[in-house]
């Protein structure tokens, strides 16, 4: 016996409620609730049989053979390669290069694995044009243009594919559910069924998901808790470099990073990436400072660029690219309060060169030095490096993985270090409090 029941789902965040209302209680969006219908079926408890359990001693002796993607940088982000029967989500903004990267991966994997590339966005002719541009080499890769989930699952079985690349989840829909492709209910249900299919059949699936304007993945990140690994492809669309970063990985470390360069023939690996994000100028300009940030097991050297100008209006403007705006405002407040730097009538602009996005607090001191350098009009030595986290009290604190950063800095020829620990390079200048920063430019 079954009956129909209705509920309402927010198309912006996925919040569910039994009654319609004009404003979503979760995200605050107006007129975003859409009616959904579900069937409630009363079923008798089925007869079930117990399964044999396994001991951890048996599991500890088993070794999983990972699948190489043919791209060292991609394997690094995965933690060593693809795990069989895993479910990988590749996210990023539209136009960042996800489809190009996915096609290159599928071509590499098809050399040793039966691979199927499924596109719900493009026809065979459109994908063929991209394949020609990137120098497509594989003749074993199978292709399917389809948007219906049921047809896709049957086609995977018929093709006997071991690896499936699906572009993208926003275009896939199931006939069993109401709503259009890309809606919250369709995305969630299709992902769950693909996950169950992958685990049940032992198939590795790489799923592409677009990031929306507000930075969410396929709506309110409804898929991240379902998949095994989440990879984000980041970078400036006008720039050449792309950063592949893992934010979730059940089979390896998180925050591992792979670096690619966008060229006419597709995405190419950047193996020696330590100094890839630095400018090639002979000397640093006023307002520039170099810092070393750690992403996973790697160290990257980036240039922090700052610019200060007189405010034309009553309220000073602060803008940041590649750096947290809230963090920038915090550093400006610390410089104003503890160093006496007059910035209340100055617009402050900050940029991380090369399209790199910094979350490492070790870059705080470099940001402060760049702002002071721009304000005073004096440049720093191009062989200098700044490492330190700023406290609200004006104290400069130690950073993690200092030895790793300094070892790489010494290899690249950096001689001067600004930090709270006066050791590591040939010339070390101790900065224990934020007022010491202004003394460097006096």
C-alpha positions as CSV (number, residue, x, y, z in Angstrom):
1,X,0.0,0.0,0.0
2,X,1.5,3.4,-1.0
3,X,0.4,7.0,-0.8
4,X,1.9,10.2,-2.2
5,X,3.4,12.8,0.0
6,X,4.7,16.3,-0.9
7,X,7.6,18.3,0.5
8,X,9.4,21.4,-0.7
9,X,13.2,21.7,-1.5
10,X,15.3,24.8,-1.8
11,X,16.9,24.9,-5.2
12,X,19.8,27.0,-3.7
13,X,20.9,25.0,-0.7
14,X,18.8,21.8,-0.6
15,X,16.9,22.6,2.5
16,X,13.7,20.5,2.9
17,X,10.4,21.5,4.6
18,X,6.9,20.2,4.6
19,X,5.3,23.6,4.0
20,X,5.9,26.1,1.3
21,X,7.3,29.5,2.4
22,X,8.6,32.5,0.5
23,X,12.0,32.5,2.2
24,X,14.3,29.6,2.8
25,X,15.2,29.3,6.5
26,X,18.6,27.8,5.8
27,X,20.2,30.1,3.2
28,X,17.7,33.1,3.1
29,X,17.0,32.9,-0.6
30,X,13.5,34.1,-1.7
31,X,11.1,32.1,-3.9
32,X,13.6,29.1,-4.1
33,X,11.3,26.4,-2.7
34,X,10.0,23.9,-5.3
35,X,7.5,21.2,-4.6
36,X,8.7,17.5,-4.8
37,X,6.6,14.4,-4.6
38,X,7.7,11.2,-3.0
39,X,5.9,7.9,-2.5
40,X,5.7,6.4,1.0
41,X,5.4,2.6,0.7
42,X,4.7,0.4,3.7
43,X,6.7,-2.8,3.3
44,X,7.0,-5.9,5.4
45,X,10.4,-6.6,6.8
46,X,12.2,-8.8,4.3
47,X,14.0,-12.0,5.3
48,X,17.7,-11.1,5.5
49,X,20.8,-13.2,6.0
50,X,23.8,-12.3,8.0
51,X,27.1,-11.8,6.2
52,X,30.5,-13.1,7.1
53,X,32.7,-10.6,8.9
54,X,36.4,-9.9,8.3
55,X,39.1,-9.2,10.8
56,X,41.5,-6.3,10.5
57,X,44.4,-8.7,10.5
58,X,43.1,-10.0,7.1
59,X,42.6,-6.5,5.8
60,X,46.1,-5.3,6.9
61,X,47.8,-7.9,4.7
62,X,46.0,-6.8,1.5
63,X,47.7,-4.2,-0.7
64,X,45.7,-2.1,-3.1
65,X,47.3,-1.6,-6.5
66,X,46.6,1.9,-7.6
67,X,45.9,2.9,-11.2
68,X,48.3,5.4,-12.7
69,X,46.6,8.2,-14.7
70,X,49.7,8.8,-16.8
71,X,50.0,12.3,-15.2
72,X,52.3,12.6,-12.3
73,X,50.7,15.8,-11.0
74,X,47.3,14.2,-11.1
75,X,48.5,11.1,-9.3
76,X,50.1,13.3,-6.7
77,X,46.8,15.0,-5.9
78,X,45.1,11.6,-5.7
79,X,47.7,10.4,-3.2
80,X,49.5,8.0,-5.6
81,X,46.9,7.2,-8.3
82,X,43.4,6.0,-8.7
83,X,42.0,3.4,-6.4
84,X,40.0,0.7,-8.1
85,X,36.2,1.1,-7.6
86,X,36.7,4.6,-6.3
87,X,34.4,7.6,-6.9
88,X,36.3,10.8,-7.8
89,X,34.7,14.2,-8.1
90,X,36.5,16.8,-10.2
91,X,35.2,20.3,-9.6
92,X,35.9,23.8,-10.9
93,X,34.5,26.9,-12.5
94,X,33.1,26.7,-16.0
95,X,35.9,27.2,-18.6
96,X,38.8,26.4,-16.2
97,X,39.8,23.3,-18.2
98,X,38.0,20.4,-16.5
99,X,36.8,18.8,-19.7
100,X,40.2,19.1,-21.3
101,X,41.9,17.5,-18.3
102,X,39.2,14.8,-18.2
103,X,39.7,13.9,-21.9
104,X,43.5,13.7,-21.5
105,X,43.0,11.4,-18.4
106,X,40.6,9.2,-20.3
107,X,43.0,8.9,-23.2
108,X,45.9,8.0,-20.9
109,X,43.8,5.4,-18.9
110,X,42.5,3.7,-22.0
111,X,46.0,2.4,-22.8
112,X,45.7,-0.1,-20.0
113,X,42.1,0.0,-18.9
114,X,38.8,-0.4,-20.7
115,X,37.7,3.3,-20.5
116,X,34.5,5.0,-21.4
117,X,34.1,8.8,-21.8
118,X,30.5,10.0,-21.4
119,X,29.5,13.5,-22.3
120,X,26.2,15.0,-21.4
121,X,27.2,18.5,-22.7
122,X,28.8,17.9,-26.1
123,X,28.3,15.7,-29.1
124,X,30.9,13.4,-30.6
125,X,31.9,16.0,-33.2
126,X,32.5,18.6,-30.5
127,X,34.6,16.3,-28.4
128,X,36.5,15.2,-31.5
129,X,37.5,18.9,-32.1
130,X,39.0,19.1,-28.6
131,X,40.7,15.8,-29.0
132,X,42.4,17.1,-32.2
133,X,43.5,20.2,-30.4
134,X,45.1,18.3,-27.5
135,X,46.8,15.8,-29.8
136,X,44.6,12.9,-29.0
137,X,46.6,9.6,-29.3
138,X,44.3,6.8,-28.0
139,X,42.3,4.6,-30.4
140,X,40.9,2.4,-27.6
141,X,38.8,5.0,-25.8
142,X,35.1,4.5,-26.1
143,X,32.7,7.5,-26.3
144,X,29.0,8.0,-25.5
145,X,26.9,11.2,-25.7
146,X,24.0,10.6,-23.3
147,X,22.1,12.4,-20.5
148,X,19.7,9.7,-19.2
149,X,21.1,7.9,-16.2
150,X,19.4,4.6,-16.9
151,X,20.8,4.5,-20.4
152,X,24.3,5.4,-19.1
153,X,24.3,2.6,-16.5
154,X,23.3,0.0,-19.1
155,X,25.9,1.3,-21.6
156,X,28.7,1.1,-19.0
157,X,27.8,-2.6,-18.5
158,X,27.7,-3.4,-22.2
159,X,31.0,-1.6,-22.8
160,X,32.6,-3.6,-20.0
161,X,34.3,-0.4,-18.9
162,X,36.6,-0.5,-15.8
163,X,37.1,3.3,-15.8
164,X,34.3,5.9,-16.6
165,X,34.8,9.6,-17.0
166,X,31.4,11.5,-16.9
167,X,31.1,15.1,-17.9
168,X,29.1,16.4,-16.1
169,X,26.7,15.6,-13.3
170,X,24.6,18.7,-13.9
171,X,23.5,17.4,-17.3
172,X,22.4,13.9,-16.0
173,X,18.9,13.1,-15.0
174,X,16.8,10.1,-14.1
175,X,13.4,9.2,-15.3
176,X,12.4,8.1,-11.8
177,X,12.6,11.6,-10.4
178,X,10.7,14.8,-11.2
179,X,12.6,18.0,-12.0
180,X,15.1,19.0,-14.6
181,X,18.7,18.0,-14.8
182,X,20.9,20.0,-12.4
183,X,18.3,20.4,-9.8
184,X,19.1,19.4,-6.2
185,X,17.0,16.2,-6.2
186,X,18.4,15.0,-9.5
187,X,22.0,15.7,-8.6
188,X,21.8,14.0,-5.3
189,X,19.9,10.9,-6.6
190,X,22.0,10.5,-9.7
191,X,25.2,10.7,-7.6
192,X,23.9,8.1,-5.1
193,X,23.0,5.7,-7.8
194,X,26.3,6.1,-9.6
195,X,28.1,5.6,-6.3
196,X,26.2,2.4,-5.6
197,X,26.8,1.2,-9.2
198,X,30.6,1.9,-8.9
199,X,31.0,0.0,-5.6
200,X,28.8,-2.9,-6.7
201,X,30.4,-3.4,-10.1
202,X,34.0,-2.5,-9.1
203,X,34.2,0.4,-11.6
204,X,36.2,3.6,-11.1
205,X,34.2,6.7,-11.9
206,X,35.6,10.2,-12.4
207,X,32.7,12.7,-12.2
208,X,32.9,16.3,-13.2
209,X,30.9,19.0,-11.3
210,X,30.7,22.7,-12.1
211,X,31.2,25.3,-9.4
212,X,28.4,28.0,-9.3
213,X,28.9,31.7,-9.0
214,X,28.8,31.6,-5.2
215,X,31.5,29.0,-5.1
216,X,29.3,26.0,-4.4
217,X,29.7,22.7,-6.2
218,X,26.5,21.6,-8.0
219,X,24.4,23.8,-5.7
220,X,25.2,23.5,-2.0
221,X,27.9,20.8,-2.3
222,X,25.4,18.0,-2.1
223,X,27.9,15.5,-3.5
224,X,31.0,15.9,-1.4
225,X,29.9,13.7,1.4
226,X,29.1,10.8,-1.0
227,X,32.3,10.6,-3.1
228,X,35.7,9.2,-2.1
229,X,37.9,12.0,-3.4
230,X,37.1,15.6,-4.2
231,X,39.5,17.5,-6.5
232,X,39.3,21.2,-7.4
233,X,40.8,22.7,-10.5
234,X,41.6,26.4,-9.7
235,X,43.3,29.3,-11.3
236,X,42.7,32.5,-13.2
237,X,41.0,31.8,-16.5
238,X,43.2,34.5,-18.2
239,X,46.3,33.0,-16.7
240,X,48.3,29.9,-17.8
241,X,48.6,28.0,-14.6
242,X,46.0,25.6,-13.1
243,X,46.2,24.2,-9.5
244,X,44.6,20.8,-8.9
245,X,44.0,20.5,-5.1
246,X,42.4,17.7,-3.1
247,X,40.0,18.8,-0.4
248,X,38.9,15.3,0.5
249,X,40.6,11.9,0.1
250,X,39.6,8.7,1.7
251,X,42.7,6.9,0.3
252,X,45.4,9.5,0.9
253,X,46.4,12.9,2.4
254,X,44.3,16.0,1.7
255,X,45.5,19.3,0.5
256,X,47.9,17.7,-1.9
257,X,48.5,19.9,-5.0
258,X,49.2,19.3,-8.7
259,X,50.3,22.1,-11.0
260,X,49.4,22.3,-14.7
261,X,50.0,24.8,-17.5
262,X,47.3,25.5,-20.0
263,X,48.7,25.4,-23.5
264,X,47.3,25.1,-27.0
265,X,47.7,21.3,-26.9
266,X,46.0,21.0,-23.5
267,X,47.0,20.9,-19.9
268,X,50.7,20.0,-19.4
269,X,52.4,19.1,-16.1
270,X,54.6,21.6,-14.4
271,X,57.2,19.5,-12.6
272,X,59.6,22.2,-11.3
273,X,56.8,24.4,-9.9
274,X,58.6,26.0,-6.9
275,X,59.3,29.2,-8.7
276,X,56.6,29.0,-11.4
277,X,54.4,31.7,-9.8
278,X,57.2,34.3,-9.5
279,X,57.8,37.1,-11.9
280,X,60.9,37.2,-14.0
281,X,61.9,40.8,-13.2
282,X,65.5,41.4,-12.1
283,X,64.5,43.3,-9.0
284,X,61.5,43.5,-6.8
285,X,59.3,46.7,-7.2
286,X,58.1,48.6,-4.2
287,X,55.1,46.8,-2.7
288,X,56.4,43.3,-3.5
289,X,57.6,40.6,-1.1
290,X,58.4,36.9,-1.6
291,X,57.0,34.1,0.7
292,X,57.0,30.3,0.8
293,X,53.7,28.5,1.3
294,X,53.2,24.8,2.0
295,X,50.5,22.9,0.1
296,X,50.4,19.3,1.1
297,X,54.0,18.0,0.9
298,X,55.2,20.7,-1.5
299,X,56.6,24.2,-1.1
300,X,55.7,27.1,-3.5
301,X,57.3,30.5,-3.7
302,X,54.9,33.3,-4.5
303,X,55.2,37.0,-4.9
304,X,52.8,39.2,-2.8
305,X,52.1,42.5,-4.6
306,X,50.6,45.4,-2.7
307,X,49.5,48.9,-3.9
308,X,48.4,51.8,-1.7
309,X,46.8,55.0,-3.1
310,X,45.1,58.0,-1.5
311,X,41.4,57.5,-1.0
312,X,39.2,59.6,-3.3
313,X,36.1,59.0,-1.2
314,X,35.4,58.9,2.5
315,X,35.7,55.2,3.0
316,X,39.0,53.5,2.0
317,X,38.8,50.5,-0.4
318,X,40.4,47.2,0.3
319,X,40.6,44.5,-2.5
320,X,42.4,41.2,-2.6
321,X,43.1,38.7,-5.3
322,X,44.3,35.2,-4.3
323,X,44.2,36.2,-0.6
324,X,41.4,36.3,1.9
325,X,39.9,39.8,2.1
326,X,39.0,39.4,5.8
327,X,42.6,38.4,6.5
328,X,43.8,41.5,4.6
329,X,41.6,43.8,6.7
330,X,42.9,42.1,9.8
331,X,46.5,42.7,8.9
332,X,45.8,46.3,8.0
333,X,44.2,46.7,11.4
334,X,47.3,45.2,13.1
335,X,49.6,47.5,11.1
336,X,47.5,50.6,12.0
337,X,47.2,49.7,15.7
338,X,50.6,48.3,16.6
339,X,53.0,49.8,14.0
340,X,51.3,53.2,13.6
341,X,51.1,53.0,9.9
342,X,48.5,55.5,8.6
343,X,46.2,53.6,6.2
344,X,42.9,55.1,7.2
345,X,43.0,57.4,4.1
346,X,44.6,54.9,1.8
347,X,43.1,52.4,-0.6
348,X,44.9,49.0,-0.3
349,X,45.1,46.5,-3.1
350,X,46.7,43.1,-2.7
351,X,47.4,40.4,-5.3
352,X,49.1,37.0,-5.3
353,X,51.0,36.7,-8.6
354,X,50.5,33.8,-10.9
355,X,46.8,33.1,-9.9
356,X,47.8,31.2,-6.8
357,X,45.4,31.3,-3.8
358,X,46.9,31.4,-0.4
359,X,45.4,30.0,2.8
360,X,48.7,29.5,4.6
361,X,49.0,31.9,7.7
362,X,52.8,31.9,7.2
363,X,52.2,34.5,4.4
364,X,50.9,37.1,7.0
365,X,54.3,38.7,7.5
366,X,55.0,38.9,3.7
367,X,51.6,40.7,3.3
368,X,52.5,43.2,6.0
369,X,56.0,43.8,4.5
370,X,54.4,44.3,1.0
371,X,51.9,46.9,2.3
372,X,54.7,48.8,4.2
373,X,56.9,48.7,1.1
374,X,54.2,50.1,-1.0
375,X,53.3,52.8,1.5
376,X,56.9,53.9,2.0
377,X,57.9,53.5,-1.7
378,X,61.0,51.3,-0.9
379,X,61.7,47.9,-2.4
380,X,62.9,44.8,-0.7
381,X,65.9,42.7,-1.8
382,X,64.8,40.1,-4.5
383,X,66.7,37.4,-2.6
384,X,64.8,38.0,0.6
385,X,62.0,35.9,2.0
386,X,59.4,36.6,4.7
387,X,57.8,33.9,6.9
388,X,55.5,34.6,9.9
389,X,52.0,34.5,11.3
390,X,50.6,37.7,12.8
391,X,48.7,37.7,16.1
392,X,46.2,40.4,17.1
393,X,48.6,41.5,19.8
394,X,51.2,42.5,17.1
395,X,53.4,39.5,17.8
396,X,55.0,37.6,14.9
397,X,54.7,33.8,15.5
398,X,56.5,30.7,14.3
399,X,55.3,28.8,11.2
400,X,55.0,25.1,10.6
401,X,57.4,23.2,8.4
402,X,60.0,25.9,8.7
403,X,62.9,23.5,7.9
404,X,61.2,22.3,4.7
405,X,60.6,25.9,3.5
406,X,64.2,27.0,4.3
407,X,65.7,24.0,2.7
408,X,63.9,24.8,-0.6
409,X,64.7,28.5,-0.2
410,X,68.4,27.8,0.1
411,X,68.4,25.6,-2.9
412,X,66.8,28.4,-5.0
413,X,69.3,31.0,-3.9
414,X,67.5,33.0,-1.2
415,X,69.9,34.6,1.2
416,X,67.9,36.9,3.5
417,X,65.1,35.8,5.9
418,X,62.6,37.9,7.8
419,X,61.0,35.9,10.6
420,X,60.7,35.5,14.4
421,X,63.4,32.8,14.3
422,X,66.7,34.4,13.2
423,X,68.2,31.3,11.6
424,X,68.1,29.3,8.5
425,X,69.7,31.4,5.7
426,X,73.0,33.3,5.4
427,X,71.4,36.6,6.6
428,X,68.6,36.4,9.1
429,X,66.7,39.4,10.4
430,X,64.5,38.8,13.5
431,X,61.0,40.4,13.5
432,X,59.4,39.5,16.8
433,X,56.8,42.4,16.9
434,X,55.0,44.1,14.1
435,X,56.6,47.5,14.9
436,X,59.9,46.0,13.7
437,X,58.5,45.9,10.2
438,X,58.4,49.6,9.8
439,X,62.0,49.9,11.1
440,X,63.2,48.1,7.9
441,X,62.0,51.0,5.8
442,X,63.2,53.9,8.0
